Amino acid sequence: MNWNKWLRQSHRWVSIVFTLAVVANFVAMGLGDPPPWIVYAPLPPLFLLMASGLYLFVLPYAAKRCSGQPIKG
């Protein structure tokens, strides 16, 4: 599996982890005062999603620029 496929697959799995952390956060808040580790649990996957998402967003533009095709916008 090449680099881009691996990154897309890991981006999908991290999004599942992020969603579960957010759901756990809401459940814990509904039960009372949640501990800080539950409140801050969604942040690490969120930063990973931001980094990989920005890379995946820029990837087609960088490929067009390297191939010499004009970028329509």
PDB file of N, CA, C and O in Angstrom, chain B, residues numbered from 101:
ATOM      1  N   MET B 101       0.855  -1.176   0.000  1.00  0.00           N
ATOM      2  CA  MET B 101       0.000   0.000   0.000  1.00  0.00           C
ATOM      3  C   MET B 101       0.901   1.239   0.000  1.00  0.00           C
ATOM      4  O   MET B 101       1.844   1.328   0.787  1.00  0.00           O
ATOM      5  N   ASN B 102       0.606   2.182  -0.878  1.00  0.00           N
ATOM      6  CA  ASN B 102       1.458   3.358  -0.949  1.00  0.00           C
ATOM      7  C   ASN B 102       1.096   4.372   0.145  1.00  0.00           C
ATOM      8  O   ASN B 102       0.150   4.183   0.908  1.00  0.00           O
ATOM      9  N   TRP B 103       1.870   5.434   0.190  1.00  0.00           N
ATOM     10  CA  TRP B 103       1.769   6.429   1.261  1.00  0.00           C
ATOM     11  C   TRP B 103       0.388   7.084   1.308  1.00  0.00           C
ATOM     12  O   TRP B 103      -0.186   7.219   2.389  1.00  0.00           O
ATOM     13  N   ASN B 104      -0.156   7.493   0.163  1.00  0.00           N
ATOM     14  CA  ASN B 104      -1.443   8.197   0.152  1.00  0.00           C
ATOM     15  C   ASN B 104      -2.589   7.304   0.608  1.00  0.00           C
ATOM     16  O   ASN B 104      -3.466   7.750   1.348  1.00  0.00           O
ATOM     17  N   LYS B 105      -2.590   6.055   0.178  1.00  0.00           N
ATOM     18  CA  LYS B 105      -3.647   5.139   0.621  1.00  0.00           C
ATOM     19  C   LYS B 105      -3.553   4.891   2.119  1.00  0.00           C
ATOM     20  O   LYS B 105      -4.568   4.844   2.814  1.00  0.00           O
ATOM     21  N   TRP B 106      -2.334   4.734   2.612  1.00  0.00           N
ATOM     22  CA  TRP B 106      -2.140   4.515   4.047  1.00  0.00           C
ATOM     23  C   TRP B 106      -2.628   5.729   4.837  1.00  0.00           C
ATOM     24  O   TRP B 106      -3.272   5.577   5.875  1.00  0.00           O
ATOM     25  N   LEU B 107      -2.325   6.927   4.350  1.00  0.00           N
ATOM     26  CA  LEU B 107      -2.747   8.140   5.051  1.00  0.00           C
ATOM     27  C   LEU B 107      -4.262   8.295   5.030  1.00  0.00           C
ATOM     28  O   LEU B 107      -4.856   8.671   6.041  1.00  0.00           O
ATOM     29  N   ARG B 108      -4.898   8.011   3.894  1.00  0.00           N
ATOM     30  CA  ARG B 108      -6.358   8.098   3.818  1.00  0.00           C
ATOM     31  C   ARG B 108      -7.016   7.101   4.766  1.00  0.00           C
ATOM     32  O   ARG B 108      -7.985   7.433   5.448  1.00  0.00           O
ATOM     33  N   GLN B 109      -6.488   5.881   4.807  1.00  0.00           N
ATOM     34  CA  GLN B 109      -7.060   4.862   5.695  1.00  0.00           C
ATOM     35  C   GLN B 109      -6.881   5.250   7.163  1.00  0.00           C
ATOM     36  O   GLN B 109      -7.806   5.100   7.961  1.00  0.00           O
ATOM     37  N   SER B 110      -5.708   5.743   7.517  1.00  0.00           N
ATOM     38  CA  SER B 110      -5.491   6.151   8.914  1.00  0.00           C
ATOM     39  C   SER B 110      -6.353   7.365   9.260  1.00  0.00           C
ATOM     40  O   SER B 110      -6.820   7.483  10.393  1.00  0.00           O
ATOM     41  N   HIS B 111      -6.573   8.276   8.293  1.00  0.00           N
ATOM     42  CA  HIS B 111      -7.452   9.425   8.530  1.00  0.00           C
ATOM     43  C   HIS B 111      -8.870   8.943   8.854  1.00  0.00           C
ATOM     44  O   HIS B 111      -9.528   9.489   9.740  1.00  0.00           O
ATOM     45  N   ARG B 112      -9.332   7.929   8.139  1.00  0.00           N
ATOM     46  CA  ARG B 112     -10.672   7.385   8.412  1.00  0.00           C
ATOM     47  C   ARG B 112     -10.750   6.764   9.802  1.00  0.00           C
ATOM     48  O   ARG B 112     -11.721   6.984  10.526  1.00  0.00           O
ATOM     49  N   TRP B 113      -9.730   5.989  10.179  1.00  0.00           N
ATOM     50  CA  TRP B 113      -9.754   5.338  11.496  1.00  0.00           C
ATOM     51  C   TRP B 113      -9.640   6.348  12.628  1.00  0.00           C
ATOM     52  O   TRP B 113     -10.286   6.193  13.665  1.00  0.00           O
ATOM     53  N   VAL B 114      -8.829   7.377  12.441  1.00  0.00           N
ATOM     54  CA  VAL B 114      -8.715   8.407  13.476  1.00  0.00           C
ATOM     55  C   VAL B 114     -10.033   9.166  13.609  1.00  0.00           C
ATOM     56  O   VAL B 114     -10.388   9.597  14.706  1.00  0.00           O
ATOM     57  N   SER B 115     -10.761   9.334  12.504  1.00  0.00           N
ATOM     58  CA  SER B 115     -12.059  10.003  12.597  1.00  0.00           C
ATOM     59  C   SER B 115     -13.046   9.173  13.411  1.00  0.00           C
ATOM     60  O   SER B 115     -13.884   9.733  14.117  1.00  0.00           O
ATOM     61  N   ILE B 116     -12.959   7.853  13.322  1.00  0.00           N
ATOM     62  CA  ILE B 116     -13.814   6.991  14.144  1.00  0.00           C
ATOM     63  C   ILE B 116     -13.454   7.149  15.617  1.00  0.00           C
ATOM     64  O   ILE B 116     -14.344   7.246  16.462  1.00  0.00           O
ATOM     65  N   VAL B 117     -12.164   7.174  15.933  1.00  0.00           N
ATOM     66  CA  VAL B 117     -11.715   7.364  17.316  1.00  0.00           C
ATOM     67  C   VAL B 117     -12.178   8.727  17.841  1.00  0.00           C
ATOM     68  O   VAL B 117     -12.631   8.837  18.980  1.00  0.00           O
ATOM     69  N   PHE B 118     -12.063   9.754  17.010  1.00  0.00           N
ATOM     70  CA  PHE B 118     -12.507  11.088  17.407  1.00  0.00           C
ATOM     71  C   PHE B 118     -14.005  11.107  17.699  1.00  0.00           C
ATOM     72  O   PHE B 118     -14.436  11.687  18.696  1.00  0.00           O
ATOM     73  N   THR B 119     -14.795  10.481  16.842  1.00  0.00           N
ATOM     74  CA  THR B 119     -16.243  10.440  17.041  1.00  0.00           C
ATOM     75  C   THR B 119     -16.600   9.728  18.336  1.00  0.00           C
ATOM     76  O   THR B 119     -17.457  10.194  19.086  1.00  0.00           O
ATOM     77  N   LEU B 120     -15.949   8.605  18.603  1.00  0.00           N
ATOM     78  CA  LEU B 120     -16.207   7.883  19.854  1.00  0.00           C
ATOM     79  C   LEU B 120     -15.817   8.707  21.074  1.00  0.00           C
ATOM     80  O   LEU B 120     -16.505   8.666  22.094  1.00  0.00           O
ATOM     81  N   ALA B 121     -14.721   9.454  20.979  1.00  0.00           N
ATOM     82  CA  ALA B 121     -14.299  10.297  22.098  1.00  0.00           C
ATOM     83  C   ALA B 121     -15.305  11.422  22.348  1.00  0.00           C
ATOM     84  O   ALA B 121     -15.571  11.769  23.498  1.00  0.00           O
ATOM     85  N   VAL B 122     -15.861  11.988  21.283  1.00  0.00           N
ATOM     86  CA  VAL B 122     -16.855  13.047  21.445  1.00  0.00           C
ATOM     87  C   VAL B 122     -18.144  12.482  22.050  1.00  0.00           C
ATOM     88  O   VAL B 122     -18.749  13.106  22.922  1.00  0.00           O
ATOM     89  N   VAL B 123     -18.556  11.315  21.591  1.00  0.00           N
ATOM     90  CA  VAL B 123     -19.755  10.681  22.152  1.00  0.00           C
ATOM     91  C   VAL B 123     -19.542  10.373  23.632  1.00  0.00           C
ATOM     92  O   VAL B 123     -20.430  10.620  24.448  1.00  0.00           O
ATOM     93  N   ALA B 124     -18.387   9.843  23.980  1.00  0.00           N
ATOM     94  CA  ALA B 124     -18.084   9.561  25.383  1.00  0.00           C
ATOM     95  C   ALA B 124     -18.090  10.846  26.212  1.00  0.00           C
ATOM     96  O   ALA B 124     -18.503  10.847  27.372  1.00  0.00           O
ATOM     97  N   ASN B 125     -17.632  11.921  25.610  1.00  0.00           N
ATOM     98  CA  ASN B 125     -17.620  13.216  26.296  1.00  0.00           C
ATOM     99  C   ASN B 125     -19.042  13.670  26.611  1.00  0.00           C
ATOM    100  O   ASN B 125     -19.319  14.105  27.729  1.00  0.00           O
ATOM    101  N   PHE B 126     -19.943  13.573  25.640  1.00  0.00           N
ATOM    102  CA  PHE B 126     -21.327  13.981  25.873  1.00  0.00           C
ATOM    103  C   PHE B 126     -22.020  13.070  26.884  1.00  0.00           C
ATOM    104  O   PHE B 126     -22.796  13.548  27.712  1.00  0.00           O
ATOM    105  N   VAL B 127     -21.752  11.779  26.828  1.00  0.00           N
ATOM    106  CA  VAL B 127     -22.349  10.858  27.796  1.00  0.00           C
ATOM    107  C   VAL B 127     -21.861  11.188  29.204  1.00  0.00           C
ATOM    108  O   VAL B 127     -22.646  11.213  30.151  1.00  0.00           O
ATOM    109  N   ALA B 128     -20.556  11.441  29.333  1.00  0.00           N
ATOM    110  CA  ALA B 128     -19.999  11.766  30.652  1.00  0.00           C
ATOM    111  C   ALA B 128     -20.564  13.079  31.175  1.00  0.00           C
ATOM    112  O   ALA B 128     -20.830  13.205  32.370  1.00  0.00           O
ATOM    113  N   MET B 129     -20.750  14.060  30.294  1.00  0.00           N
ATOM    114  CA  MET B 129     -21.330  15.336  30.737  1.00  0.00           C
ATOM    115  C   MET B 129     -22.780  15.170  31.151  1.00  0.00           C
ATOM    116  O   MET B 129     -23.261  15.878  32.036  1.00  0.00           O
ATOM    117  N   GLY B 130     -23.482  14.238  30.517  1.00  0.00           N
ATOM    118  CA  GLY B 130     -24.866  13.983  30.898  1.00  0.00           C
ATOM    119  C   GLY B 130     -24.993  13.302  32.243  1.00  0.00           C
ATOM    120  O   GLY B 130     -26.021  13.425  32.909  1.00  0.00           O
ATOM    121  N   LEU B 131     -23.958  12.584  32.650  1.00  0.00           N
ATOM    122  CA  LEU B 131     -23.985  11.877  33.928  1.00  0.00           C
ATOM    123  C   LEU B 131     -23.500  12.722  35.097  1.00  0.00           C
ATOM    124  O   LEU B 131     -23.628  12.318  36.253  1.00  0.00           O
ATOM    125  N   GLY B 132     -22.947  13.886  34.804  1.00  0.00           N
ATOM    126  CA  GLY B 132     -22.444  14.735  35.884  1.00  0.00           C
ATOM    127  C   GLY B 132     -21.189  15.449  35.441  1.00  0.00           C
ATOM    128  O   GLY B 132     -20.989  15.728  34.259  1.00  0.00           O
ATOM    129  N   ASP B 133     -20.356  15.736  36.408  1.00  0.00           N
ATOM    130  CA  ASP B 133     -19.108  16.443  36.135  1.00  0.00           C
ATOM    131  C   ASP B 133     -18.059  15.436  35.651  1.00  0.00           C
ATOM    132  O   ASP B 133     -17.609  14.606  36.440  1.00  0.00           O
ATOM    133  N   PRO B 134     -17.655  15.488  34.368  1.00  0.00           N
ATOM    134  CA  PRO B 134     -16.712  14.495  33.851  1.00  0.00           C
ATOM    135  C   PRO B 134     -15.281  14.800  34.290  1.00  0.00           C
ATOM    136  O   PRO B 134     -14.928  15.954  34.533  1.00  0.00           O
ATOM    137  N   PRO B 135     -14.465  13.756  34.389  1.00  0.00           N
ATOM    138  CA  PRO B 135     -13.054  13.988  34.709  1.00  0.00           C
ATOM    139  C   PRO B 135     -12.346  14.669  33.531  1.00  0.00           C
ATOM    140  O   PRO B 135     -12.779  14.540  32.386  1.00  0.00           O
ATOM    141  N   PRO B 136     -11.275  15.383  33.811  1.00  0.00           N
ATOM    142  CA  PRO B 136     -10.592  16.132  32.743  1.00  0.00           C
ATOM    143  C   PRO B 136     -10.071  15.258  31.592  1.00  0.00           C
ATOM    144  O   PRO B 136     -10.014  15.722  30.454  1.00  0.00           O
ATOM    145  N   TRP B 137      -9.697  14.024  31.864  1.00  0.00           N
ATOM    146  CA  TRP B 137      -9.157  13.205  30.778  1.00  0.00           C
ATOM    147  C   TRP B 137     -10.220  12.863  29.745  1.00  0.00           C
ATOM    148  O   TRP B 137      -9.898  12.648  28.577  1.00  0.00           O
ATOM    149  N   ILE B 138     -11.495  12.808  30.163  1.00  0.00           N
ATOM    150  CA  ILE B 138     -12.571  12.581  29.190  1.00  0.00           C
ATOM    151  C   ILE B 138     -12.857  13.864  28.411  1.00  0.00           C
ATOM    152  O   ILE B 138     -13.142  13.817  27.214  1.00  0.00           O
ATOM    153  N   VAL B 139     -12.782  14.994  29.085  1.00  0.00           N
ATOM    154  CA  VAL B 139     -13.052  16.267  28.423  1.00  0.00           C
ATOM    155  C   VAL B 139     -12.009  16.542  27.336  1.00  0.00           C
ATOM    156  O   VAL B 139     -12.346  17.023  26.254  1.00  0.00           O
ATOM    157  N   TYR B 140     -10.744  16.235  27.629  1.00  0.00           N
ATOM    158  CA  TYR B 140      -9.670  16.531  26.680  1.00  0.00           C
ATOM    159  C   TYR B 140      -9.322  15.359  25.761  1.00  0.00           C
ATOM    160  O   TYR B 140      -8.404  15.477  24.949  1.00  0.00           O
ATOM    161  N   ALA B 141     -10.020  14.246  25.865  1.00  0.00           N
ATOM    162  CA  ALA B 141      -9.723  13.072  25.040  1.00  0.00           C
ATOM    163  C   ALA B 141      -9.903  13.317  23.540  1.00  0.00           C
ATOM    164  O   ALA B 141      -9.140  12.749  22.758  1.00  0.00           O
ATOM    165  N   PRO B 142     -10.867  14.129  23.094  1.00  0.00           N
ATOM    166  CA  PRO B 142     -11.000  14.337  21.644  1.00  0.00           C
ATOM    167  C   PRO B 142      -9.901  15.194  21.016  1.00  0.00           C
ATOM    168  O   PRO B 142      -9.781  15.216  19.791  1.00  0.00           O
ATOM    169  N   LEU B 143      -9.103  15.895  21.806  1.00  0.00           N
ATOM    170  CA  LEU B 143      -8.127  16.813  21.220  1.00  0.00           C
ATOM    171  C   LEU B 143      -6.996  16.141  20.443  1.00  0.00           C
ATOM    172  O   LEU B 143      -6.708  16.586  19.332  1.00  0.00           O
ATOM    173  N   PRO B 144      -6.333  15.095  20.956  1.00  0.00           N
ATOM    174  CA  PRO B 144      -5.266  14.483  20.142  1.00  0.00           C
ATOM    175  C   PRO B 144      -5.745  13.950  18.797  1.00  0.00           C
ATOM    176  O   PRO B 144      -5.084  14.199  17.789  1.00  0.00           O
ATOM    177  N   PRO B 145      -6.882  13.215  18.730  1.00  0.00           N
ATOM    178  CA  PRO B 145      -7.337  12.804  17.396  1.00  0.00           C
ATOM    179  C   PRO B 145      -7.735  13.991  16.514  1.00  0.00           C
ATOM    180  O   PRO B 145      -7.593  13.935  15.293  1.00  0.00           O
ATOM    181  N   LEU B 146      -8.230  15.056  17.132  1.00  0.00           N
ATOM    182  CA  LEU B 146      -8.607  16.224  16.348  1.00  0.00           C
ATOM    183  C   LEU B 146      -7.380  16.852  15.682  1.00  0.00           C
ATOM    184  O   LEU B 146      -7.448  17.250  14.519  1.00  0.00           O
ATOM    185  N   PHE B 147      -6.267  16.943  16.401  1.00  0.00           N
ATOM    186  CA  PHE B 147      -5.049  17.501  15.812  1.00  0.00           C
ATOM    187  C   PHE B 147      -4.499  16.592  14.709  1.00  0.00           C
ATOM    188  O   PHE B 147      -3.998  17.079  13.695  1.00  0.00           O
ATOM    189  N   LEU B 148      -4.593  15.274  14.907  1.00  0.00           N
ATOM    190  CA  LEU B 148      -4.173  14.351  13.850  1.00  0.00           C
ATOM    191  C   LEU B 148      -5.062  14.488  12.616  1.00  0.00           C
ATOM    192  O   LEU B 148      -4.571  14.463  11.487  1.00  0.00           O
ATOM    193  N   LEU B 149      -6.362  14.632  12.832  1.00  0.00           N
ATOM    194  CA  LEU B 149      -7.285  14.820  11.714  1.00  0.00           C
ATOM    195  C   LEU B 149      -7.011  16.131  10.988  1.00  0.00           C
ATOM    196  O   LEU B 149      -7.095  16.192   9.762  1.00  0.00           O
ATOM    197  N   MET B 150      -6.688  17.164  11.729  1.00  0.00           N
ATOM    198  CA  MET B 150      -6.404  18.442  11.102  1.00  0.00           C
ATOM    199  C   MET B 150      -5.159  18.350  10.219  1.00  0.00           C
ATOM    200  O   MET B 150      -5.158  18.834   9.087  1.00  0.00           O
ATOM    201  N   ALA B 151      -4.109  17.732  10.736  1.00  0.00           N
ATOM    202  CA  ALA B 151      -2.864  17.624   9.972  1.00  0.00           C
ATOM    203  C   ALA B 151      -3.048  16.747   8.728  1.00  0.00           C
ATOM    204  O   ALA B 151      -2.643  17.132   7.631  1.00  0.00           O
ATOM    205  N   SER B 152      -3.651  15.584   8.897  1.00  0.00           N
ATOM    206  CA  SER B 152      -3.820  14.701   7.747  1.00  0.00           C
ATOM    207  C   SER B 152      -4.850  15.264   6.770  1.00  0.00           C
ATOM    208  O   SER B 152      -4.704  15.095   5.560  1.00  0.00           O
ATOM    209  N   GLY B 153      -5.878  15.922   7.271  1.00  0.00           N
ATOM    210  CA  GLY B 153      -6.877  16.514   6.393  1.00  0.00           C
ATOM    211  C   GLY B 153      -6.321  17.655   5.564  1.00  0.00           C
ATOM    212  O   GLY B 153      -6.654  17.785   4.386  1.00  0.00           O
ATOM    213  N   LEU B 154      -5.482  18.480   6.162  1.00  0.00           N
ATOM    214  CA  LEU B 154      -4.853  19.552   5.390  1.00  0.00           C
ATOM    215  C   LEU B 154      -3.929  18.985   4.316  1.00  0.00           C
ATOM    216  O   LEU B 154      -3.888  19.498   3.198  1.00  0.00           O
ATOM    217  N   TYR B 155      -3.194  17.937   4.647  1.00  0.00           N
ATOM    218  CA  TYR B 155      -2.322  17.302   3.658  1.00  0.00           C
ATOM    219  C   TYR B 155      -3.142  16.724   2.507  1.00  0.00           C
ATOM    220  O   TYR B 155      -2.803  16.912   1.339  1.00  0.00           O
ATOM    221  N   LEU B 156      -4.221  16.021   2.843  1.00  0.00           N
ATOM    222  CA  LEU B 156      -5.063  15.427   1.807  1.00  0.00           C
ATOM    223  C   LEU B 156      -5.764  16.501   0.982  1.00  0.00           C
ATOM    224  O   LEU B 156      -6.032  16.286  -0.200  1.00  0.00           O
ATOM    225  N   PHE B 157      -6.064  17.640   1.572  1.00  0.00           N
ATOM    226  CA  PHE B 157      -6.689  18.735   0.841  1.00  0.00           C
ATOM    227  C   PHE B 157      -5.730  19.353  -0.169  1.00  0.00           C
ATOM    228  O   PHE B 157      -6.129  19.666  -1.290  1.00  0.00           O
ATOM    229  N   VAL B 158      -4.475  19.530   0.218  1.00  0.00           N
ATOM    230  CA  VAL B 158      -3.485  20.182  -0.637  1.00  0.00           C
ATOM    231  C   VAL B 158      -2.933  19.230  -1.699  1.00  0.00           C
ATOM    232  O   VAL B 158      -2.413  19.684  -2.718  1.00  0.00           O
ATOM    233  N   LEU B 159      -3.035  17.951  -1.483  1.00  0.00           N
ATOM    234  CA  LEU B 159      -2.423  16.956  -2.370  1.00  0.00           C
ATOM    235  C   LEU B 159      -2.817  17.105  -3.842  1.00  0.00           C
ATOM    236  O   LEU B 159      -1.921  17.093  -4.686  1.00  0.00           O
ATOM    237  N   PRO B 160      -4.093  17.245  -4.206  1.00  0.00           N
ATOM    238  CA  PRO B 160      -4.413  17.387  -5.631  1.00  0.00           C
ATOM    239  C   PRO B 160      -3.841  18.660  -6.253  1.00  0.00           C
ATOM    240  O   PRO B 160      -3.438  18.652  -7.416  1.00  0.00           O
ATOM    241  N   TYR B 161      -3.803  19.752  -5.491  1.00  0.00           N
ATOM    242  CA  TYR B 161      -3.248  21.000  -6.011  1.00  0.00           C
ATOM    243  C   TYR B 161      -1.750  20.880  -6.226  1.00  0.00           C
ATOM    244  O   TYR B 161      -1.219  21.397  -7.209  1.00  0.00           O
ATOM    245  N   ALA B 162      -1.071  20.208  -5.322  1.00  0.00           N
ATOM    246  CA  ALA B 162       0.365  20.016  -5.474  1.00  0.00           C
ATOM    247  C   ALA B 162       0.667  19.099  -6.664  1.00  0.00           C
ATOM    248  O   ALA B 162       1.655  19.306  -7.369  1.00  0.00           O
ATOM    249  N   ALA B 163      -0.165  18.101  -6.888  1.00  0.00           N
ATOM    250  CA  ALA B 163       0.043  17.199  -8.020  1.00  0.00           C
ATOM    251  C   ALA B 163      -0.160  17.938  -9.337  1.00  0.00           C
ATOM    252  O   ALA B 163       0.590  17.720 -10.289  1.00  0.00           O
ATOM    253  N   LYS B 164      -1.163  18.808  -9.402  1.00  0.00           N
ATOM    254  CA  LYS B 164      -1.377  19.593 -10.624  1.00  0.00           C
ATOM    255  C   LYS B 164      -0.235  20.556 -10.873  1.00  0.00           C
ATOM    256  O   LYS B 164       0.182  20.756 -12.014  1.00  0.00           O
ATOM    257  N   ARG B 165       0.268  21.150  -9.810  1.00  0.00           N
ATOM    258  CA  ARG B 165       1.361  22.105  -9.957  1.00  0.00           C
ATOM    259  C   ARG B 165       2.631  21.399 -10.435  1.00  0.00           C
ATOM    260  O   ARG B 165       3.371  21.947 -11.252  1.00  0.00           O
ATOM    261  N   CYS B 166       2.886  20.207  -9.943  1.00  0.00           N
ATOM    262  CA  CYS B 166       4.077  19.463 -10.365  1.00  0.00           C
ATOM    263  C   CYS B 166       3.942  18.961 -11.796  1.00  0.00           C
ATOM    264  O   CYS B 166       4.945  18.832 -12.498  1.00  0.00           O
ATOM    265  N   SER B 167       2.714  18.674 -12.243  1.00  0.00           N
ATOM    266  CA  SER B 167       2.524  18.173 -13.604  1.00  0.00           C
ATOM    267  C   SER B 167       2.481  19.289 -14.634  1.00  0.00           C
ATOM    268  O   SER B 167       2.572  19.022 -15.832  1.00  0.00           O
ATOM    269  N   GLY B 168       2.345  20.532 -14.194  1.00  0.00           N
ATOM    270  CA  GLY B 168       2.352  21.666 -15.109  1.00  0.00           C
ATOM    271  C   GLY B 168       0.987  22.062 -15.619  1.00  0.00           C
ATOM    272  O   GLY B 168       0.885  22.953 -16.462  1.00  0.00           O
ATOM    273  N   GLN B 169      -0.076  21.423 -15.132  1.00  0.00           N
ATOM    274  CA  GLN B 169      -1.435  21.773 -15.564  1.00  0.00           C
ATOM    275  C   GLN B 169      -1.868  23.057 -14.847  1.00  0.00           C
ATOM    276  O   GLN B 169      -1.510  23.278 -13.690  1.00  0.00           O
ATOM    277  N   PRO B 170      -2.637  23.899 -15.540  1.00  0.00           N
ATOM    278  CA  PRO B 170      -3.132  25.111 -14.856  1.00  0.00           C
ATOM    279  C   PRO B 170      -4.178  24.742 -13.816  1.00  0.00           C
ATOM    280  O   PRO B 170      -4.969  23.816 -13.998  1.00  0.00           O
ATOM    281  N   ILE B 171      -4.160  25.493 -12.720  1.00  0.00           N
ATOM    282  CA  ILE B 171      -5.101  25.260 -11.635  1.00  0.00           C
ATOM    283  C   ILE B 171      -6.310  26.153 -11.863  1.00  0.00           C
ATOM    284  O   ILE B 171      -6.190  27.377 -11.914  1.00  0.00           O
ATOM    285  N   LYS B 172      -7.475  25.531 -12.000  1.00  0.00           N
ATOM    286  CA  LYS B 172      -8.705  26.311 -12.200  1.00  0.00           C
ATOM    287  C   LYS B 172      -9.282  26.677 -10.840  1.00  0.00           C
ATOM    288  O   LYS B 172      -9.277  25.854  -9.925  1.00  0.00           O
ATOM    289  N   GLY B 173      -9.755  27.845 -10.703  1.00  0.00           N
ATOM    290  CA  GLY B 173     -10.277  28.205  -9.405  1.00  0.00           C
ATOM    291  C   GLY B 173     -11.209  29.277  -9.526  1.00  0.00           C
ATOM    292  O   GLY B 173     -11.764  29.728  -8.524  1.00  0.00           O
TER     293      GLY B 173
END
